[in-house]
Every structure is written in C-alpha cells, then in structure tokens.
Amino acid sequence: MKEKISLIWKHFRQGSLQKMWLQTLWIYQYGKHYWKSMLLYTLLGLTGTVVSLISSLISKDLVDIITGHQTGKLVSTFIAMISFSIISILISQASSYASTFINLKVDTEIKNDIFSKMLVTDWEALTKYHTGDLVTRWSADASNISSGILNWIPNLIIYVFRFLSALAIVLYYDPTFALFALIGIPFSALLSRPLLKRMKQNNQRSAAMNAKLYGFNQESFSNIQTIKAFDLIHFYTNKLKTLQQDYISMRLDFQKMSMLTSILMSVIGFIVSYSCYGWGIYRVWSQAISYGTMTMFLSLSSTLTASVNSLVGLIPSAISLTISAGRLMDIVEMPQEDHSQDTLVTEFEAQHKSEGIGLELKELNYAYHTGTKVFLNANLNAYPHEIIALVGPSGEGKTTMLRLLLSLLKPQNGDLSVCSGANFSKKISLSPSTRKLFSYVPQGNTMFSGTIAENMRIVKPEATDAEIIEALKLACAWEFVAKLPDGIQSEIKERGGGLSEGQAQRLSIARALLRKSPILLLDEATSALDVATERNVLKNIMQDTYPRTCIVTTHRPTVLNICTRVYAIRKKKCECLTESEIQKLIAEF
C-alpha cells in the first residue's frame, strides 16, 4: 500500500496526474453542455438493465415451472418472458438509435467548435504543426472526445448499476454463490494494471504515427506531379512501406501484450464459470436451490463478470480520452488572435471606403521567434489609387512584410496602421480585425475545385455574373474564360488543374478584385504572366475608378515604371528608391 501511494505521489510530482486532471476538466467544459443527452442515454441503459434482470427472474420461474410440472402458470410466465424479450429488443434498438443520433450531433458540434478555434489560433504558432497532424487532431481526437463525453459517465453509471443490482439479486437468493461469482474480480483488476501503462504509450504512439502517415499521404498526393517529374515513384513507395511497417510493428507490439492479458483473463473467466457451475450443481443436488435459481445464478454471474470487465475497460478509455484532450489542448490553448476591433473596423470601412484607405508603417521592428532579425526601423506608406512595389532579393522579407500587414505576424515594435480622412489623420492600428480591409493574392496556385464562378464567389457570395465578368476583365482573365465551353461555369480541378499557372494567377487576381477591398496585396502574383499581360493587369488596377491601395512584391523590375513608388527591402530597411535608382534596376534586369 505504501508503495502504491509512493508511486501515485511520484506521478503527481512529475505532473502526470495533474496533467490528466487538467485534461479531464477540459473535457468537462464540453461535456456539461450535453448533460441532457447523457441523461437520456443513461436512462435507456438503466431501463435495459432492469428489463434484463426481470427477464432473468422470469427465466428462473419458467425453469422451475417446467421442472416442477406447474402447468397452470406455464402459459402466463412464457408470455411474460416473450413480452420482456420484445421490450428488451425495443429498448436496445432505441438506445442504439439515440446513441448514434446524439453521438453524431455532439461530434459535429465539437468539431465545429475546435475548427473555429483552430482558425483563430495565432498563425505563427500554428505553423509549427504539420497540416496532417492538425487534421488528425481535429478529426480523430475530436471524435474520440465526442464519443467519450457521451459514453464514459453514462456507461460508468450503467455498469455500476448493473453490477450492484445483479449482486443484490444473487445475495438475496444465495449469498454463498456471490463468492464464486466475484472470485475473478481481483484477478481481473490485477491483470489490467500492466495493460494500462502500455495502453497510454500505445495511444500516444498511435496518434503520432497516424498523423505522420496522413501527412505523408497528403503531401504525396498534393505533389504527385513533382514526384512523377523527378521519377521518385519508387522512393515514395518505399518510404510509405517503411512508415507502414513502423505502424504495424507498433500495433503488433501492443497486441502481444493484449493477447497475453486476454488469455489470462479468459482462463480466469473459465475457472469462475466452471466453479459457478460446480457450486450450482452441488446446491441443486443438496436441494438448497432449484434448477431455475441455478440457471439464474449462472446468468447473473456472467453479468457480474462482464460488468467488472466493462468497468475495468473504462480505465484505458479514460486514458485515451485524456490523451486526445491533451493533443487538442496543445492547439486550442495556443495564443488566440484578437478580433475585438471588428465592429470598429467595420464602421471605419463604411465611413471611409468611398474615399479610400491607405497604409502607414513607421519604425517597424520584427524578428522571427528564432531571433533572426528581418526589419529594423522600417518605414512604408501606401495610399488610395497608388501601386506600391516592394523589390529585393529572395529571403529579404517581402512576403514577411505582407504577413505583417495582414497581422499574421506580430511586430516587436512599430506603428502599423490603416489611415483615411483629411491628410490621412484617421487611423486604426493593424490587427486581425483589419484583415477585412484587405484582399490578398499569395504566391502559388490558390484555386479550389469547382466552377470558376464558385471560386470567385468564395470572397463575395452575392456577386452577380456581371460583377464576376467585370473582375475577370480587369485581371485580363476574361479573354480565355470567354472561350471556355461553359464560360464562368466551367469546372476547375483541384489546385487549379486544367489551367496554366498564368491563367490560375489571373483568376486569383480577379477573385481579389471582385471582393473590392480597400487594400490589395499581390505577392509575386504576376510572376507567371508575360511582361505585357503583367503590365496590362497593373494598368487596369491603376485606371479602375475604385479607390484601391495596391502593394505588389516582384522580382521583375519591368513594371516599376508604372508604380507610384518603389521600396527596396535591404539591410532590414524599406528604402524608397529614387527615379534614377529605379531606372538602374530596370537596366540591370
């Protein structure tokens, strides 16, 4: 006993028990919202248990009637037995349906809540996790939580009630029989101990391995063109086999322990069952009990053993729940984005959208969490009807600058704000809330599967066909969309399949223009276009009457002549280039 207390205290000091307790409290925060569902499930389970026990008593009477030739009660007892059997079936089916219905409802609600919390988690912190791992946590772990919330506490109540009620009936009819029925309990509890530790380790390893496999498959299918182009089919096939073999080895390692424990528990179950048979036969032989009572005892002894095993089985289930909770807590308890300015920004946009909204950055300082400095006292201004270019070598911070503007990254110091009004004196500091003022076209293909119109309406669901076509024309995309058999209703494959990179880029720009946000950010968004088309797109944006502020990052200086100002990112600064410096860049390209 002293050793057990010492072991528990050791785990507590190491934080294991404390961590599990916090994870349990976290699960409770979800579970308390579904107490009505749990109550319904519990009541159905308890009702089923009562009906089952009554059926055992009726079965006892039926056997006694038959062996005692009491034909007068045979028909009524037989009818009662059939009736309760039918009731038991109906309750079982109702419980199954209710369980499925409630489980699906709880599962979707929890996943929706976890999903929304993931989306407002600090972006920089979230990027530390592989997308495969995030999807596995959201899908498998959230489902485990929802299933556990519905089943764990109700099942605990049901199994305890089933055990105590069956035990009460056995003690009422023959207390000595209870000793044989309960003899396997300490052995079952003892044999479950080595399994519990392995269960926790297995659940952790299994979750990590599932995430790894999912992430590998996701990346492989997303980059299948690259895999084919580099003739890496055998490499990736062998890598998958290695991952699968690791998973199989992990599962088999746990299964060996599970098999050994299962065999030992089955042997104990046989010993208990045959002891009950032997004792029952002896009690009948000595005329202490009737045949019906013996059959009832045998049935209830199975109920007692099953209840104990079910209760023991709840322990690894609880461990699995806390592990899933811990994996989700790692994500949802990260720093959350602050959207408290949503209303203020909406009002600011409504008041100043007609005149346009600009950007002002002063004394910006930013360094990655690794300590690498990117910007040191950088400054930048951009106003309506202007196209501002950001130039500089790769890795110098152009994309980082746009992420700072979108508040995906947080600067250590500096005054970053949107501005409007007379002399741009009305200002609001940049925050996640100000993203509604931006349209963003990142590097790469950002098209989704579906029609062109569906892709466009992602940013503006109420957009008319005429508005979509207008945006396509501004982005120089209508010239090829109009030639498609179904026009804007033409289907696009995943990741813009079926389109050239240049076409996909123009559609992405059109989608951003359709939103009509006051500020447009183009991150190398014209890199796949020829020089003439690139210049036409930017000219269309400049000539558009909508008071838009546009910032474009580019490696190609061929369009710099049509930009209002050009900032070069170098030596951690944003330096506004002179006309001669711009011409030099163009000449040296």
Helices and strands as residue ranges (DSSP letters): H 2-14, H 16-31, G 32-34, H 35-68, H 71-119, H 123-126, H 131-136, I 137-141, H 142-173, H 175-182, H 185-222, H 224-229, H 233-285, H 291-332, H 342-352, E 358-367, E 373-382, E 386-391, H 398-405, E 413-420, G 422-424, E 426-429, G 432-437, E 438-441, E 450-451, H 452-456, H 465-474, H 478-481, G 487-489, E 491-492, G 494-496, H 501-515, E 519-523, H 531-543, E 549-553, G 557-562, E 565-570, E 573-576, H 579-588
